[in-house]
Amino acid sequence: MEEVSVCKLCRLASYRSNAVAGEGRSNACIILVGEAPGANEDKEGRPFVGFAGRILDEALSNAGLDRSMLFITNVVKCRPPNNRRPRRDEIERCMDYLLRQISAIRPYIVCLLGATAHDTLIHNGRFKEHRGRFITMENRIYFTTYHPAAVAYNRALKRVFMNDIKMIAALASLLCTPYMGSIISIYDILYLRVDVYC
């Protein structure tokens, strides 16, 4: 999305060094959606390249996934000052980019990393209620887990986060074969939990 690099729809454009539209496969089975770029992402113009990115890469590798299989983006494409949480109007101005990415890529699974991504796309229920669960909504599957930055600050969440990413891989191995290949055991698949929302 070249238009993201020159976007001036909200105040965040005045703070950025680089807009971060996202990266990955144009036909990815899984999209990962975070909150916003951080300092490292703003510098490099790529998503999840700092410490949180290393935690994410470890979880993906542990689940038999890697970035080449996915598309990774954020709710807002520019870094908020001092890494604050994006404001409602900033999210609203950036929402069209995210929805168009999801529509164009047509993933089987949209993984929401953290409360901001969850609250942006899921309007029925709270983050804590949906964490670790699959939700089918508008003919697409959504899954909510912690943001890797939360894991960085609270190491007690790491095991849960790792297991959540394994759950995504398990479902992807069913939905996306032969594209994804057999990447997880049937025993992990038995633990999948799916909710259906109208």
VOMAR-415113 format. One record per residue (C-alpha): residue number from 1; x, y, z. Coordinates in nm, 3 decimals. Layout:
BEGIN
+-----+---------+---------+---------+
:   n :      c1 :      c2 :      c3 :
+-----+---------+---------+---------+
: NUM :       X :       Y :       Z :
...
+-----+---------+---------+---------+
END
This chain:
BEGIN
+-----+---------+---------+---------+
:   n :      c1 :      c2 :      c3 :
+-----+---------+---------+---------+
:   1 :   0.000 :   0.000 :   0.000 :
:   2 :   0.202 :   0.294 :  -0.126 :
:   3 :  -0.069 :   0.534 :  -0.017 :
:   4 :   0.006 :   0.453 :   0.347 :
:   5 :   0.357 :   0.597 :   0.311 :
:   6 :   0.216 :   0.940 :   0.223 :
:   7 :  -0.099 :   0.925 :   0.437 :
:   8 :  -0.183 :   1.238 :   0.637 :
:   9 :  -0.529 :   1.145 :   0.758 :
:  10 :  -0.444 :   1.189 :   1.126 :
:  11 :  -0.195 :   1.357 :   1.359 :
:  12 :   0.031 :   1.051 :   1.373 :
:  13 :   0.169 :   1.138 :   1.029 :
:  14 :   0.353 :   1.434 :   1.181 :
:  15 :   0.542 :   1.210 :   1.426 :
:  16 :   0.651 :   0.925 :   1.201 :
:  17 :   0.980 :   0.856 :   1.027 :
:  18 :   0.824 :   0.574 :   0.823 :
:  19 :   0.470 :   0.448 :   0.790 :
:  20 :   0.448 :   0.071 :   0.842 :
:  21 :   0.184 :  -0.074 :   0.613 :
:  22 :   0.274 :  -0.437 :   0.689 :
:  23 :   0.455 :  -0.718 :   0.515 :
:  24 :   0.410 :  -1.078 :   0.409 :
:  25 :   0.228 :  -1.297 :   0.159 :
:  26 :  -0.042 :  -1.139 :  -0.053 :
:  27 :  -0.245 :  -1.462 :  -0.017 :
:  28 :  -0.155 :  -1.546 :   0.342 :
:  29 :  -0.362 :  -1.798 :   0.532 :
:  30 :  -0.305 :  -1.601 :   0.854 :
:  31 :  -0.293 :  -1.227 :   0.920 :
:  32 :  -0.144 :  -1.105 :   1.247 :
:  33 :  -0.273 :  -0.766 :   1.361 :
:  34 :  -0.091 :  -0.571 :   1.632 :
:  35 :  -0.156 :  -0.230 :   1.781 :
:  36 :   0.091 :   0.016 :   1.627 :
:  37 :   0.453 :   0.044 :   1.517 :
:  38 :   0.714 :   0.106 :   1.786 :
:  39 :   1.046 :   0.289 :   1.765 :
:  40 :   1.228 :   0.013 :   1.575 :
:  41 :   0.939 :  -0.037 :   1.335 :
:  42 :   0.918 :   0.337 :   1.272 :
:  43 :   1.290 :   0.343 :   1.194 :
:  44 :   1.289 :   0.042 :   0.959 :
:  45 :   0.940 :   0.067 :   0.811 :
:  46 :   0.865 :  -0.298 :   0.896 :
:  47 :   0.633 :  -0.452 :   1.157 :
:  48 :   0.756 :  -0.632 :   1.469 :
:  49 :   1.132 :  -0.592 :   1.431 :
:  50 :   1.214 :  -0.494 :   1.790 :
:  51 :   1.214 :  -0.697 :   2.111 :
:  52 :   0.843 :  -0.778 :   2.080 :
:  53 :   0.916 :  -0.898 :   1.727 :
:  54 :   1.178 :  -1.139 :   1.855 :
:  55 :   0.923 :  -1.283 :   2.098 :
:  56 :   0.675 :  -1.320 :   1.814 :
:  57 :   0.935 :  -1.489 :   1.592 :
:  58 :   1.016 :  -1.734 :   1.871 :
:  59 :   0.649 :  -1.822 :   1.914 :
:  60 :   0.602 :  -1.866 :   1.539 :
:  61 :   0.908 :  -2.090 :   1.513 :
:  62 :   0.792 :  -2.294 :   1.813 :
:  63 :   0.460 :  -2.351 :   1.634 :
:  64 :   0.620 :  -2.446 :   1.304 :
:  65 :   0.539 :  -2.115 :   1.137 :
:  66 :   0.751 :  -1.833 :   1.001 :
:  67 :   0.689 :  -1.487 :   0.861 :
:  68 :   0.699 :  -1.606 :   0.500 :
:  69 :   0.368 :  -1.788 :   0.559 :
:  70 :   0.188 :  -1.487 :   0.705 :
:  71 :   0.093 :  -1.125 :   0.662 :
:  72 :   0.177 :  -0.900 :   0.958 :
:  73 :   0.035 :  -0.552 :   1.014 :
:  74 :  -0.106 :  -0.318 :   1.281 :
:  75 :  -0.429 :  -0.136 :   1.352 :
:  76 :  -0.256 :   0.199 :   1.291 :
:  77 :   0.031 :   0.232 :   1.049 :
:  78 :   0.226 :   0.514 :   1.217 :
:  79 :   0.397 :   0.519 :   1.556 :
:  80 :   0.210 :   0.712 :   1.827 :
:  81 :   0.441 :   0.946 :   2.023 :
:  82 :   0.610 :   0.782 :   2.322 :
:  83 :   0.447 :   0.453 :   2.223 :
:  84 :   0.115 :   0.560 :   2.371 :
:  85 :  -0.199 :   0.370 :   2.281 :
:  86 :  -0.363 :   0.492 :   1.958 :
:  87 :  -0.658 :   0.722 :   2.014 :
:  88 :  -1.005 :   0.640 :   1.888 :
:  89 :  -1.001 :   0.896 :   1.607 :
:  90 :  -0.658 :   0.776 :   1.491 :
:  91 :  -0.786 :   0.419 :   1.476 :
:  92 :  -1.095 :   0.530 :   1.286 :
:  93 :  -0.888 :   0.721 :   1.028 :
:  94 :  -0.662 :   0.418 :   0.973 :
:  95 :  -0.934 :   0.154 :   0.979 :
:  96 :  -0.997 :   0.157 :   0.606 :
:  97 :  -0.639 :   0.049 :   0.535 :
:  98 :  -0.670 :  -0.250 :   0.768 :
:  99 :  -1.008 :  -0.360 :   0.636 :
: 100 :  -0.885 :  -0.334 :   0.279 :
: 101 :  -0.580 :  -0.545 :   0.363 :
: 102 :  -0.798 :  -0.816 :   0.515 :
: 103 :  -1.039 :  -0.804 :   0.221 :
: 104 :  -0.761 :  -0.824 :  -0.039 :
: 105 :  -0.563 :  -1.102 :   0.129 :
: 106 :  -0.871 :  -1.303 :   0.230 :
: 107 :  -0.704 :  -1.497 :   0.513 :
: 108 :  -0.864 :  -1.794 :   0.683 :
: 109 :  -0.753 :  -1.666 :   1.023 :
: 110 :  -0.709 :  -1.313 :   1.160 :
: 111 :  -0.501 :  -1.321 :   1.478 :
: 112 :  -0.554 :  -1.018 :   1.700 :
: 113 :  -0.249 :  -0.937 :   1.912 :
: 114 :  -0.364 :  -0.750 :   2.221 :
: 115 :  -0.665 :  -0.554 :   2.341 :
: 116 :  -0.640 :  -0.269 :   2.089 :
: 117 :  -0.654 :  -0.504 :   1.789 :
: 118 :  -0.932 :  -0.703 :   1.955 :
: 119 :  -1.145 :  -0.401 :   2.041 :
: 120 :  -1.096 :  -0.256 :   1.694 :
: 121 :  -1.231 :  -0.558 :   1.507 :
: 122 :  -1.444 :  -0.746 :   1.763 :
: 123 :  -1.733 :  -0.544 :   1.903 :
: 124 :  -1.913 :  -0.821 :   2.091 :
: 125 :  -1.733 :  -0.914 :   2.411 :
: 126 :  -1.414 :  -0.827 :   2.596 :
: 127 :  -1.052 :  -0.917 :   2.533 :
: 128 :  -1.027 :  -1.135 :   2.845 :
: 129 :  -1.336 :  -1.332 :   2.741 :
: 130 :  -1.201 :  -1.403 :   2.392 :
: 131 :  -0.831 :  -1.459 :   2.461 :
: 132 :  -0.739 :  -1.807 :   2.341 :
: 133 :  -1.065 :  -1.860 :   2.153 :
: 134 :  -1.158 :  -1.877 :   1.787 :
: 135 :  -1.453 :  -1.665 :   1.680 :
: 136 :  -1.627 :  -1.699 :   1.345 :
: 137 :  -1.767 :  -1.366 :   1.235 :
: 138 :  -1.875 :  -1.254 :   0.889 :
: 139 :  -1.741 :  -1.576 :   0.735 :
: 140 :  -1.394 :  -1.528 :   0.881 :
: 141 :  -1.217 :  -1.677 :   1.181 :
: 142 :  -1.069 :  -1.445 :   1.443 :
: 143 :  -0.838 :  -1.543 :   1.726 :
: 144 :  -0.730 :  -1.322 :   2.015 :
: 145 :  -0.407 :  -1.350 :   2.211 :
: 146 :  -0.168 :  -1.127 :   2.400 :
: 147 :   0.049 :  -0.871 :   2.228 :
: 148 :   0.415 :  -0.983 :   2.230 :
: 149 :   0.504 :  -0.658 :   2.410 :
: 150 :   0.283 :  -0.768 :   2.699 :
: 151 :   0.481 :  -1.091 :   2.713 :
: 152 :   0.801 :  -0.888 :   2.723 :
: 153 :   0.680 :  -0.706 :   3.034 :
: 154 :   0.518 :  -1.008 :   3.199 :
: 155 :   0.716 :  -1.325 :   3.134 :
: 156 :   0.445 :  -1.530 :   3.306 :
: 157 :   0.239 :  -1.483 :   2.989 :
: 158 :   0.500 :  -1.640 :   2.763 :
: 159 :   0.383 :  -2.000 :   2.792 :
: 160 :   0.021 :  -1.897 :   2.730 :
: 161 :   0.124 :  -1.690 :   2.429 :
: 162 :   0.330 :  -1.974 :   2.285 :
: 163 :   0.039 :  -2.214 :   2.324 :
: 164 :  -0.201 :  -1.966 :   2.163 :
: 165 :   0.019 :  -1.939 :   1.854 :
: 166 :   0.029 :  -2.321 :   1.841 :
: 167 :  -0.350 :  -2.321 :   1.835 :
: 168 :  -0.348 :  -2.094 :   1.531 :
: 169 :  -0.099 :  -2.322 :   1.361 :
: 170 :  -0.316 :  -2.622 :   1.442 :
: 171 :  -0.624 :  -2.473 :   1.277 :
: 172 :  -0.420 :  -2.344 :   0.985 :
: 173 :  -0.289 :  -2.695 :   0.922 :
: 174 :  -0.651 :  -2.806 :   0.874 :
: 175 :  -0.774 :  -2.512 :   0.669 :
: 176 :  -0.472 :  -2.428 :   0.458 :
: 177 :  -0.324 :  -2.765 :   0.359 :
: 178 :  -0.140 :  -2.819 :   0.127 :
: 179 :  -0.038 :  -2.453 :   0.141 :
: 180 :   0.068 :  -2.474 :   0.506 :
: 181 :   0.153 :  -2.842 :   0.517 :
: 182 :   0.118 :  -3.062 :   0.822 :
: 183 :   0.271 :  -2.840 :   1.089 :
: 184 :   0.106 :  -2.953 :   1.411 :
: 185 :  -0.014 :  -3.276 :   1.568 :
: 186 :  -0.374 :  -3.395 :   1.584 :
: 187 :  -0.344 :  -3.392 :   1.962 :
: 188 :  -0.308 :  -3.013 :   1.959 :
: 189 :  -0.609 :  -2.981 :   1.729 :
: 190 :  -0.830 :  -3.154 :   1.988 :
: 191 :  -0.792 :  -2.848 :   2.213 :
: 192 :  -0.931 :  -2.594 :   1.965 :
: 193 :  -1.223 :  -2.390 :   2.092 :
: 194 :  -1.452 :  -2.216 :   1.845 :
: 195 :  -1.731 :  -1.965 :   1.909 :
: 196 :  -1.974 :  -1.853 :   1.641 :
: 197 :  -2.105 :  -1.494 :   1.636 :
: 198 :  -2.374 :  -1.367 :   1.405 :
+-----+---------+---------+---------+
END
